[in-house]
Structure formats: structure tokens, C-alpha cells
Amino acid sequence: MGYPQVGRSWNIFVYEVDISDGTMYLRPSFSNSTVVVQLKLGGFKQVYYLPVDEKGQTSFQYLSEYSDIAFQASRGELLSQKVIISRHYVSPEVVNNLSAFNVFMSIVSVLVGGLTFHYGKLGKLVKATSLLTLSLFAFVTLFSLYAKYFQETT
């Protein structure tokens, strides 16, 4: 699962499952087995058919321009489940800019809510909206920081 380094290959092992007496046995599938690889390359869908060797193995080289890659083994009418590997990134600059904007808007929301507190019904409405917005910004900020620093992802 996951992506190998650019230029390296996935080593794909295709097995047939036999269940006998409550025990599951895996044996390499090689007779007439194929692995179908579907991927996006520059916005276009590409399909590759990889034959499986006598050990039930094949490989597929990963290139950096590939995205949304799916593997599925087949033998005759039998199909495996499709394994889909997808990776989409948002640049760290975009995440940092959105986080800074989020903090700025939180401060503005608190100031506007505080300034309009004494202005009757409109002030109460603005205060309620301001508190709701502040809560939302606080949640987004905390979730962003958690994802960025504790999950090692943006």
C-alpha cells in the first residue's frame, strides 16, 4: 500500500484463496492471471494490463506524474477487489495562508462582537453571530494545528 519512491516499482503479489476445513490457504495465482492498472496521467485515464509470472508476481513502476492509481487482479471471470491509492496535496503555503487568515478573522470577529454588545437587538444578533463565527474559527484552527503538527500532514 502507498507509493514507492519515484522511479521504483510496486511489487504486486496475486494469490488465490482456498478455504478448507475452516482454514484459509493462499497460493500464487499465475495461470491466465492479469493485473489491471488504471491511473490518471496529465488528466487522462490510462490502463495497463500486466501479466503475472509463475510465482504470481508482477511489478509496476511509479512515476511522479501518476495520480489516482487503482490495481485489480483478474483471472478469467474472477476479479479481485480494486485497490485504489490516491494522493492529493495542498501546498504548505496555502495551508499557512488560510490559517493566518483564520486567526485574523477570529480577532476581527471578537472585536466586532465586543463593540456592538451595547446596541440593542442588532447588537445581540451581531454578538451571537460573532460568537458562532469565533467558535467555528477556533475549531478550524485547532483542527488545522492538530493535523499539521500531530498527524504530519497538511
C-alpha positions as CSV (number, residue, x, y, z in Angstrom):
1,M,0.0,0.0,0.0
2,G,1.1,3.6,-0.6
3,Y,3.5,5.0,-3.0
4,P,7.1,3.8,-3.6
5,Q,9.8,6.3,-4.3
6,V,9.7,7.9,-7.8
7,G,11.2,5.5,-10.3
8,R,10.8,2.5,-8.1
9,S,8.1,-0.2,-8.6
10,W,5.2,-1.7,-6.8
11,N,5.8,-5.4,-6.3
12,I,2.3,-7.0,-6.8
13,F,1.5,-10.4,-5.5
14,V,-1.6,-12.2,-6.7
15,Y,-3.0,-15.0,-4.7
16,E,-5.9,-17.3,-4.9
17,V,-7.7,-18.1,-1.7
18,D,-8.8,-21.6,-0.8
19,I,-10.8,-22.3,2.3
20,S,-10.6,-25.9,3.5
21,D,-11.8,-27.1,6.9
22,G,-12.1,-23.6,8.2
23,T,-8.5,-22.7,7.3
24,M,-7.6,-20.2,4.6
25,Y,-4.8,-21.1,2.2
26,L,-3.1,-18.7,-0.2
27,R,-1.5,-19.9,-3.3
28,P,0.1,-17.9,-6.0
29,S,-2.2,-17.2,-8.9
30,F,-0.3,-17.4,-12.2
31,S,-2.4,-19.3,-14.9
32,N,-4.0,-16.6,-17.0
33,S,-3.9,-14.0,-14.3
34,T,-3.5,-10.3,-15.1
35,V,-3.3,-7.2,-13.0
36,V,-5.1,-4.2,-14.5
37,V,-3.6,-0.8,-13.5
38,Q,-5.7,2.3,-14.0
39,L,-4.3,5.7,-13.4
40,K,-4.5,9.4,-14.3
41,L,-1.7,10.8,-16.3
42,G,-1.9,14.5,-17.0
43,G,-5.7,14.5,-16.6
44,F,-6.2,11.5,-18.9
45,K,-7.1,8.0,-17.8
46,Q,-4.5,5.3,-18.7
47,V,-5.0,1.5,-18.4
48,Y,-2.2,-1.1,-18.3
49,Y,-2.5,-4.9,-18.3
50,L,0.3,-6.6,-16.5
51,P,0.8,-10.4,-16.9
52,V,1.6,-12.3,-13.8
53,D,4.7,-14.6,-13.7
54,E,4.8,-18.3,-12.5
55,K,5.2,-17.1,-8.9
56,G,2.0,-14.9,-9.1
57,Q,4.0,-11.7,-9.2
58,T,4.3,-8.6,-11.3
59,S,5.6,-5.1,-10.9
60,F,4.6,-1.6,-12.0
61,Q,7.0,1.4,-12.0
62,Y,5.8,4.5,-10.2
63,L,6.4,7.9,-12.0
64,S,5.7,11.2,-10.2
65,E,3.1,12.3,-12.8
66,Y,0.8,9.4,-11.9
67,S,-2.2,10.0,-9.7
68,D,-5.3,8.1,-8.6
69,I,-3.8,4.7,-9.2
70,A,-6.1,1.6,-9.0
71,F,-5.0,-2.1,-9.1
72,Q,-7.3,-5.0,-9.8
73,A,-6.3,-8.6,-10.4
74,S,-8.3,-10.9,-12.7
75,R,-8.3,-14.5,-13.9
76,G,-10.9,-15.3,-16.4
77,E,-14.2,-14.1,-15.0
78,L,-12.8,-13.8,-11.4
79,L,-12.0,-10.3,-10.2
80,S,-10.3,-9.2,-7.0
81,Q,-11.4,-6.1,-5.1
82,K,-10.0,-2.9,-6.5
83,V,-7.2,-1.3,-4.5
84,I,-7.2,2.5,-5.0
85,I,-4.2,4.6,-4.0
86,S,-4.8,8.3,-4.2
87,R,-2.7,11.2,-3.1
88,H,-3.6,14.9,-3.3
89,Y,-1.6,17.7,-1.8
90,V,-2.3,21.2,-0.8
91,S,0.8,23.3,-0.7
92,P,2.0,24.2,2.8
93,E,1.9,27.9,1.7
94,V,-1.8,27.7,1.0
95,V,-2.4,26.0,4.4
96,N,-0.3,28.6,6.2
97,N,-2.1,31.5,4.5
98,L,-5.5,30.1,5.3
99,S,-4.5,29.5,8.9
100,A,-3.3,33.1,9.2
101,F,-6.5,34.4,7.6
102,N,-8.5,32.2,10.0
103,V,-6.7,33.7,13.1
104,F,-7.1,37.3,11.7
105,M,-10.9,36.7,11.1
106,S,-11.2,35.3,14.6
107,I,-9.7,38.5,16.1
108,V,-12.0,40.7,13.9
109,S,-15.0,38.6,14.9
110,V,-14.2,39.2,18.6
111,L,-13.7,42.9,18.2
112,V,-16.9,43.4,16.1
113,G,-18.9,41.3,18.6
114,G,-17.4,43.3,21.6
115,L,-18.0,46.7,20.0
116,T,-21.7,46.0,19.2
117,F,-22.6,44.4,22.5
118,H,-24.5,47.5,23.8
119,Y,-26.6,48.3,20.7
120,G,-29.9,46.7,21.4
121,K,-31.4,43.8,19.3
122,L,-28.9,44.4,16.5
123,G,-26.1,44.2,19.0
124,K,-27.3,40.9,20.4
125,L,-27.7,39.5,16.9
126,V,-24.2,40.6,15.9
127,K,-22.8,39.2,19.2
128,A,-24.5,35.8,18.7
129,T,-23.2,35.7,15.1
130,S,-19.8,36.8,16.2
131,L,-19.6,34.1,18.9
132,L,-20.8,31.4,16.5
133,T,-18.2,32.6,13.9
134,L,-15.5,32.7,16.6
135,S,-16.3,29.1,17.7
136,L,-16.1,27.9,14.1
137,F,-12.8,29.7,13.6
138,A,-11.4,28.2,16.8
139,F,-12.5,24.7,15.8
140,V,-10.9,25.1,12.3
141,T,-7.7,26.5,13.9
142,L,-7.4,23.7,16.4
143,F,-8.1,21.0,13.8
144,S,-5.6,22.5,11.4
145,L,-2.9,22.7,14.1
146,Y,-3.6,19.1,15.1
147,A,-3.5,17.8,11.5
148,K,-0.3,19.8,10.7
149,Y,1.8,19.1,13.8
150,F,0.5,15.8,15.2
151,Q,-0.6,13.9,12.0
152,E,2.4,15.1,10.0
153,T,0.1,16.1,7.1
154,T,-1.4,19.2,5.6
